[in-house]
Amino acid sequence: MIKTRCSRGADIARKLGFSEQAAAAVRALDEHWDGRGEPYGLKGEEIPLLGRIACLAQTVEVYFSSYGLVAALEVAHERSGKWFDPDLVSALMSFHDDHDFWATLNQRDVRDALGQCEPEEQRMFVEENRLDAIAEGFADVIDAKSPWTSRHSFGVAEGTVGILRQFGHSDEQLRYWRRAALLHDIGNRACDAGQDTATDKTTDRSPQQSTEHTTTGCITCRRAHTRTTDIASYICAQKHTISDQTTGAEHHQTPSNQPGRTALS
């Protein structure tokens, strides 16, 4: 399972346009310095440097956000030479009293700070083909959540395009809506309540759970501020419309701040 997850993560990184070094780091994310990690049991400097850094960073972030700085540094120290490269742990400890850094990490949204760290010569600009790849990459992430949802988002996208083509919509319109359909289940990544933990099979959701799924999807899509994500936000809001079997009325499990219908234009 871990091998599949790491390999799929590396494939997604490549699809998003990241370098082979970045893909190798994702593949090695669960390797440990002492060779007892997974999926390949790499040891020491056999593990790509970016993978070693990311392994340490993800553990520190989890403990820092959950338990605070002291706990995060203690875990790093305890696992030095076991999970983590001792030199990297030493580097981490060297700025333990950098209050500005830790305050930045403690922000709700650190995207601005991360953007300032991005090397200017390695910035990737988004054009139409790359935007397609990004939507497909996120769909891969969404569908990887469970074997029961494998290729689900792509199936929804293909169905959406097929239906709209029958109504004579242009290639440009089909492209917009294909991206939106690929992203329609993005709220699932934050809402695990619909999964049966014993079988990992999708189960029926309560209205509250579906609303949480919908709201999360809408918020996520709106953050991108593009026409495609506006459409995806609309799809997220409409996908859990339920017809009342007795009255024929429709009940929309959508967030109260959902915007109006987006036109196909």
N, C-alpha and C positions, 0 to 999 in steps of 0.2 A: 504493500500500500504506500509506504513512504517513498519507495523507488519510483512508483508511478506518479506520485504527487510532485516529487522533485523534477522528474523528467518533463512532466507536463508544464510545470512552472517555467522551466528553461525554454520550452518550445513557445510558450506565450510571450516570454521576454523577447525572443527573436521576432515573433510576429509583430510586436509593438515597435520594432525597429531598434532595439537596444543591441549593444555590441556583443560579440561572442564572450568577452570577459564577463559581462553582466549575466549572460545566460549560464556560464559556468559557475558563477557565484550562487545563483539561485539553485542550481543542481546540487551544490555542495552545502546548502544551508544547514542541514542537520548532521553534518560530519563533525566529529569531536577531535580535539588535539591529540588525545591519547589513543585514537584509532578505534574507539568503541562506539562511534556514531554510525549513522546510516545515510545513504543506502549502500555505499561502497566500502565502508570501513577505512577510508583514507586517514592517514596519520601525519601529524606535524605539518611540515611544509609541502607535503603532497596535496594538501587542501589549498585551493586558490586563495590568495591573500584577501580578495574581496569577499569570498565566502566566509573566511575566518572573522573578518570585521563584522559582516552582517549577522553571523551567529551570535557574537557577543552583543551587538547592538540590539537585536530583537529581545534577548533575555533581559538586558538592562532596562529597556523601555517598558517591558511588561511589569517588572518589579517596581520600577520608578513610578509608573502611573497608578499602580495598585497599592503599594506600601510605602513609597517615599524613597528619597535618595539614599539614606543609610542602608536600608534593606537591599537596594539595587547594588550598591558597592560591596556589601557583604557577600552577596551571591557571586558576584564576579570574582572576588578574592578567593572564596571557597572552591570555585571550580577552575581556578587558574591552574594550568598544567593538566587538567582533566578534560573539560569541555573546551577551554579557551587557550589561545596562544598567550603565554605569560608576558611576552613583550607588549601585546595589545592591552592586556589588563594593566600593565604598568603605565602605558600611555593614558588609559582611562583615569587611573588614579591621579595622574599629574594635574588634572584640571577639576578635581573633586570640589574645590572651593571657588570655581568660576560661577558665581551666582547668576550672572547674566545668561550664561549658556543654559543652565538648568531651568531658569525662569522661562526661557524661550521654549524649551522642550515641554514645559508644563502648560503651554497655551493650548486652547481648544483646537485651533487650526494653525499648523506650523508651515503651511504651504509657502507663505511669503518668505519666511526665513530660509526654507529649502531652495527657493528660487534664486536667492542671493548667492547661494553656494554653488550654483550650477556653472561650470566652466563655459564661458561665452562661445568658445570655438566648438563646443560639443552640443550646443543647443539644437534641438530638433523642432523644425517648424511644421505645423500641421496644414497639409493640403488635402484635397479630396480623397486621394488614394490612401493616405495615412489615416485619415479619419475613419475610412472603412475598416482598416486594419485594427484601429483602436476599438471600434465597436465589436469586431469579431474577437479580439483579445479578451474584452470584458465578458463577452458571451461564453467563451471557453472557461473563464474563471467561475462564472455563475453555474454553468452546467456541470462543472467538476465537483460540485458539492455532494452529489450523490449519483450512484450508478443508475438510479431511477430517472434522473434528469439528463442523462447523457444526450447531447445534441438537441435538447429540447428547444433552446433559444433559436438555433439555426432552423429547426423545423417550423417554428412560429414565423420566422422571417420569410422562409420559402412560401409558406401558405399565404402570408400577407401580400407578398409580391404577386403571387399567382392570382389572387382575388382582384387586386387593384388593376392588374393588367387586363382582366376581362372587362373592366369599366373604362378602358382606354386612357389610363393615366400615362404621362410621359416618363421617359427613362429617368429624368431628374427627380420627379416625384417618387418613383419607385425606389430610387437610391436613398432618399430621405427616410421613407417609411421602412425600408429594410433595416437601416441603422436603428431606428426607433424600436422595431420589433426585436432586434437582437438584444436591446437593453431593457426589455419590458419586465424582466424578472429581477432586476438589479437589487430591489429591496429585499429579496430572499437572503442575501448574504448577511444581513443583520438580524434576520428573524428566523431562528431555528425552531420555534415552537411548533411549526408544521411538520417536523420530522419525527418519525417513530425511532427512538434511540436504540431499540432492539434490532430492528430490521433495516433502519435507514430509509424506509419507504415513506413517501409523502403521505400524510394523513389529512383528514378533513380539518379545516381550520375554523375556529370560532369567528364571528364577525369582528371581534376586537383584534384577533391575530391577523386577519386579512387587512384590516384598516392599518395596523402597524406596518405590515409589509408594503401596502400602498403608499403610506405617508413617507416611509424611508426611501422608496423608489423615486417618488416625486422630488423630495429634497435633494437626493443625489443627482438626479438629472438636471435640476435647475442650477446647480452650482456651476455647470459648464457654460451657461449663458449662450447657447447656440440654437439655431432653428431646429436642428435635429433633436437636441435634448429637450426642447420645449414640446416637440411632438411625442418623444418618449415619455415625458412627464404625463402627458394626456393619456397615453396608452396605459401607463401604470395606474392611473386613477380610474380608468374605465374597465379594467380587466376583471374586476371582481363584482361587476353588476350582476345581481341575482334576480331572476323573475320569480315572483310569488306564485306558487302553484295553485293557490286557491282563488286569488283575486286578479291575477294577471298583472299586478302592479310591479314596478321595478324599484328595488332598493339599492342605492348606490353606496357602497362602502368606500367612501372617498374622504380625504381630509377636507375640513371646512373651508380651507383657503384655496381649494383647487380652482385654477383659472378656467375660463370658458373654452369651448371647443375650438381646436385649431383647424383652420380650413385646409383642404387639400389644394394648395396653390403654390 
